[in-house]
Amino acid sequence: MKLSPARPCRPCLALSRRLLWPVLLLVSAWSSLAMAQTSALPPGDDKSVKTRALEAGARLLQDTAPLQRIDVHLVGFHPMKDHPAHQMEAHHFCHQVNQDFAQCVLFDGHSRQARLNGIEFIISEKLFATLPEEERAYWHPHNAEILSGQLVAPGIPAPAEKALMKDKMNSYGKTWHVWNTGPSGEGGDALPLGPAQLAWSFNRDGEAQPGLVEQRDRRLGVDTAEKRRQRADLVDLARPQWGVDALRSAFPQARPIPGVKDATGGAPAARGAPGQRP
């Protein structure tokens, strides 16, 4: 029996064309994103074949146990304590060492090309109470970040995120940024330059530069205002904290956040050159 050649299915071809365009647009978008991320990389030549081979061997033979303990992703904002107009979006990748102490590595984003730009240690109110007064000047309070909705844990269910934030009420962070990578991982310095900068927290509405929070929300698909409403009942847990008024003179038009109060009327100044380790 002689078979006649198959005729093209016109409805199928039309459907294929309609499906192809979104795929091409998606590929184009990913290509543009990859180019944008690559442009943020520090200057330098591409890795050599030898370097890549050494990396592959190291992955097979070496233990990276400390990095495997990093299991929490938090995103917030840091103004520099001595330069409050210098503000950065900070992606924290943290390990909760015990109930009272966590340690975090900071990046300017969460892509494979993100640049490491700082570290943060987080301690409970109980551990903070053991610090000498002089040392407390290096630790910023967290209640405003939580109650304002600005500190988020992207990707986890809302109830889990709220439980995490509740657990961090009245805690403190000691943060050093070592690379000015720009407000949202764009711009900034091509290389880590100058001394480490001691970072602080926003403690009043109106301290963040216009657009900083909104751009983060659009990029990550989160709603800071809604998170603030969801966390309103955490206000009852808030106790006065050291350092709430540390940047008050830099933002005279800022407005108080309910539940956020200073424990001392202003944190003492840290010794040493501005932004440097004492």
C-alpha positions as CSV (number, residue, x, y, z in Angstrom):
1,M,0.0,0.0,0.0
2,K,1.4,3.4,-1.0
3,L,1.4,6.0,1.7
4,S,0.7,9.6,0.7
5,P,3.0,12.2,2.2
6,A,1.8,13.7,5.5
7,R,0.3,17.1,5.2
8,P,1.3,19.7,7.7
9,C,-1.3,20.4,10.4
10,R,-2.0,24.1,10.0
11,P,-3.6,24.6,13.4
12,C,-0.6,22.8,14.9
13,L,1.8,25.1,13.1
14,A,-0.1,28.1,14.3
15,L,-0.1,26.9,17.9
16,S,3.7,26.1,17.7
17,R,4.4,29.7,16.5
18,R,2.3,31.1,19.4
19,L,4.2,29.0,21.9
20,L,7.6,29.7,20.4
21,W,7.5,33.5,20.9
22,P,7.2,33.3,24.7
23,V,10.0,30.8,24.8
24,L,12.2,33.1,22.7
25,L,11.3,36.1,24.8
26,L,12.1,34.2,28.0
27,V,15.5,33.1,26.5
28,S,16.2,36.7,25.6
29,A,15.3,37.9,29.0
30,W,17.6,35.3,30.7
31,S,20.4,36.3,28.3
32,S,20.0,40.0,29.2
33,L,19.9,39.1,32.9
34,A,23.1,37.0,32.6
35,M,24.8,39.9,30.8
36,A,23.7,42.3,33.5
37,Q,25.0,40.0,36.2
38,T,28.3,39.4,34.4
39,S,28.9,43.2,34.1
40,A,28.8,43.3,37.9
41,L,31.7,40.9,38.2
42,P,35.1,42.3,39.3
43,P,37.7,43.0,36.6
44,G,40.0,40.1,35.6
45,D,40.6,37.5,33.0
46,D,38.4,34.5,32.5
47,K,39.4,31.4,34.6
48,S,42.1,29.3,32.9
49,V,41.6,25.6,32.1
50,K,44.1,24.8,34.9
51,T,42.1,26.9,37.5
52,R,38.9,25.2,36.5
53,A,40.5,21.8,36.7
54,L,41.8,22.6,40.2
55,E,38.4,23.7,41.3
56,A,36.8,20.5,40.0
57,G,39.3,18.4,41.9
58,A,38.8,20.5,45.1
59,R,35.1,19.9,44.9
60,L,35.6,16.2,44.8
61,L,38.4,16.0,47.5
62,Q,37.9,18.8,49.9
63,D,35.3,19.2,52.7
64,T,33.4,22.5,52.8
65,A,31.4,21.7,56.0
66,P,31.2,25.3,57.3
67,L,29.5,26.4,54.1
68,Q,27.1,23.5,54.2
69,R,25.7,24.8,57.5
70,I,24.5,28.0,55.8
71,D,20.7,27.4,55.8
72,V,18.8,30.7,56.2
73,H,18.5,33.5,53.6
74,L,17.4,37.0,55.0
75,V,17.2,40.2,53.0
76,G,17.3,43.6,54.7
77,F,19.0,47.0,54.4
78,H,22.0,48.6,56.0
79,P,23.0,52.3,56.3
80,M,26.6,52.8,57.3
81,K,26.8,54.1,60.8
82,D,29.3,56.9,60.0
83,H,27.9,57.6,56.6
84,P,24.1,57.0,56.9
85,A,23.4,58.2,53.3
86,H,25.4,55.2,52.1
87,Q,22.8,52.5,52.1
88,M,22.8,48.9,50.8
89,E,20.5,46.0,50.2
90,A,22.0,43.1,52.1
91,H,21.4,39.4,51.4
92,H,22.3,37.4,54.6
93,F,23.1,33.8,54.3
94,C,23.2,32.6,57.9
95,H,23.8,29.6,60.2
96,Q,22.1,29.6,63.6
97,V,24.9,28.3,65.8
98,N,22.7,28.0,68.9
99,Q,19.5,29.7,70.1
100,D,21.4,32.9,71.0
101,F,24.0,33.3,68.3
102,A,24.0,33.3,64.5
103,Q,26.7,34.1,61.9
104,C,26.0,35.4,58.4
105,V,27.9,35.9,55.2
106,L,26.6,39.0,53.2
107,F,26.2,39.3,49.5
108,D,24.8,42.0,47.2
109,G,22.3,39.5,45.7
110,H,21.3,35.9,45.5
111,S,22.5,34.9,42.1
112,R,25.6,32.8,41.3
113,Q,27.4,36.1,40.4
114,A,26.6,37.8,43.7
115,R,29.5,39.5,45.3
116,L,30.5,38.8,48.9
117,N,30.5,42.2,50.7
118,G,30.3,41.7,54.4
119,I,29.6,39.7,57.5
120,E,27.1,39.9,60.3
121,F,26.9,38.3,63.7
122,I,23.5,38.1,65.4
123,I,23.0,37.8,69.1
124,S,20.1,37.6,71.5
125,E,19.1,40.2,74.0
126,K,20.5,37.9,76.7
127,L,24.0,37.9,75.1
128,F,23.8,41.6,74.4
129,A,23.3,42.2,78.1
130,T,26.7,40.6,78.8
131,L,28.6,43.1,76.6
132,P,30.5,46.0,78.1
133,E,28.9,49.4,77.3
134,E,31.8,50.4,75.0
135,E,31.2,47.3,72.9
136,R,27.5,47.9,72.5
137,A,28.2,50.8,70.2
138,Y,29.0,48.3,67.4
139,W,25.7,46.3,67.6
140,H,22.6,47.6,65.8
141,P,19.0,46.8,67.0
142,H,16.7,44.6,65.0
143,N,13.2,45.4,66.2
144,A,12.5,48.2,63.6
145,E,13.7,46.0,60.7
146,I,11.3,43.3,61.8
147,L,8.2,45.4,62.7
148,S,8.6,47.6,59.6
149,G,8.4,44.5,57.4
150,Q,11.8,45.4,55.8
151,L,13.6,42.3,56.9
152,V,12.3,39.3,54.9
153,A,13.1,35.6,54.4
154,P,12.2,35.1,50.7
155,G,10.8,31.9,49.6
156,I,9.5,30.4,52.8
157,P,5.8,30.3,53.8
158,A,4.5,33.3,55.6
159,P,3.8,31.5,58.9
160,A,7.4,30.2,59.0
161,E,8.8,33.6,58.2
162,K,6.8,35.2,61.0
163,A,8.0,32.6,63.4
164,L,11.6,33.3,62.4
165,M,11.0,37.0,62.9
166,K,9.4,36.5,66.2
167,D,12.5,34.5,67.3
168,K,14.7,37.5,66.3
169,M,12.7,40.1,68.3
170,N,15.0,42.2,70.6
171,S,18.1,40.8,69.0
172,Y,21.2,42.7,67.8
173,G,23.6,42.5,64.8
174,K,27.3,43.4,64.4
175,T,27.9,44.1,60.7
176,W,31.0,45.0,58.7
177,H,30.7,45.8,55.0
178,V,34.0,45.3,53.2
179,W,33.0,46.2,49.7
180,N,30.8,49.0,48.4
181,T,28.8,47.1,45.8
182,G,26.1,49.8,45.4
183,P,22.6,50.1,46.9
184,S,21.1,47.1,45.1
185,G,24.2,45.3,43.8
186,E,24.6,47.8,40.9
187,G,27.3,50.4,40.6
188,G,29.6,50.8,43.6
189,D,33.3,50.0,43.4
190,A,34.8,47.5,41.0
191,L,37.0,46.1,43.8
192,P,36.8,46.1,47.6
193,L,38.4,49.4,48.5
194,G,39.3,51.1,51.8
195,P,38.5,50.1,55.3
196,A,35.6,48.0,56.5
197,Q,32.5,50.0,57.3
198,L,30.4,49.5,60.4
199,A,26.8,49.1,59.3
200,W,23.6,50.0,61.2
201,S,19.9,49.5,60.9
202,F,16.9,51.7,59.9
203,N,14.9,52.5,63.0
204,R,12.3,55.0,61.8
205,D,10.1,55.4,58.8
206,G,11.7,57.7,56.2
207,E,15.3,56.7,56.8
208,A,15.6,54.5,53.7
209,Q,16.4,56.3,50.5
210,P,13.3,56.6,48.1
211,G,12.9,53.5,46.0
212,L,15.4,51.3,47.9
213,V,12.8,49.2,49.6
214,E,10.3,49.3,46.7
215,Q,12.9,48.1,44.2
216,R,13.8,45.2,46.4
217,D,10.1,44.3,46.8
218,R,9.6,44.2,43.0
219,R,12.7,42.2,42.4
220,L,11.9,39.5,45.0
221,G,8.1,39.6,44.7
222,V,7.5,40.6,48.4
223,D,5.3,43.3,49.9
224,T,6.9,45.1,52.8
225,A,3.7,46.9,53.8
226,E,1.8,43.7,54.0
227,K,4.5,42.0,56.1
228,R,4.3,45.0,58.4
229,R,0.6,44.4,58.9
230,Q,1.1,40.7,59.5
231,R,3.7,41.4,62.2
232,A,1.7,44.1,64.0
233,D,1.1,41.7,67.0
234,L,4.8,41.4,67.5
235,V,4.9,45.0,68.8
236,D,3.8,43.6,72.2
237,L,7.1,41.6,72.4
238,A,9.3,44.7,71.6
239,R,11.5,46.1,74.4
240,P,13.6,49.3,74.3
241,Q,16.9,48.7,72.5
242,W,20.3,50.3,72.5
243,G,21.1,52.2,69.3
244,V,17.6,53.1,68.1
245,D,18.6,56.8,68.3
246,A,22.1,56.4,67.0
247,L,21.2,57.9,63.5
248,R,18.4,60.2,64.6
249,S,20.2,63.4,63.8
250,A,21.0,62.2,60.3
251,F,17.3,61.8,59.5
252,P,15.5,64.6,61.3
253,Q,12.3,64.1,59.3
254,A,11.9,60.4,60.0
255,R,8.9,59.2,61.9
256,P,8.8,56.7,64.8
257,I,7.8,53.1,64.2
258,P,5.3,51.8,66.8
259,G,7.0,49.6,69.4
260,V,10.5,50.8,68.5
261,K,12.1,52.7,71.4
262,D,15.6,53.6,72.4
263,A,16.9,52.2,75.7
264,T,19.4,54.9,76.4
265,G,18.5,58.0,74.4
266,G,21.3,57.3,71.9
267,A,24.0,54.7,71.5
268,P,27.6,55.7,72.5
269,A,30.1,56.4,69.7
270,A,32.5,53.7,68.9
271,R,36.2,54.3,69.3
272,G,38.6,54.4,66.4
273,A,38.5,56.0,63.0
274,P,35.0,56.4,61.3
275,G,33.8,53.0,60.0
276,Q,37.0,51.2,61.0
277,R,37.7,48.6,63.6
278,P,38.8,50.1,66.9
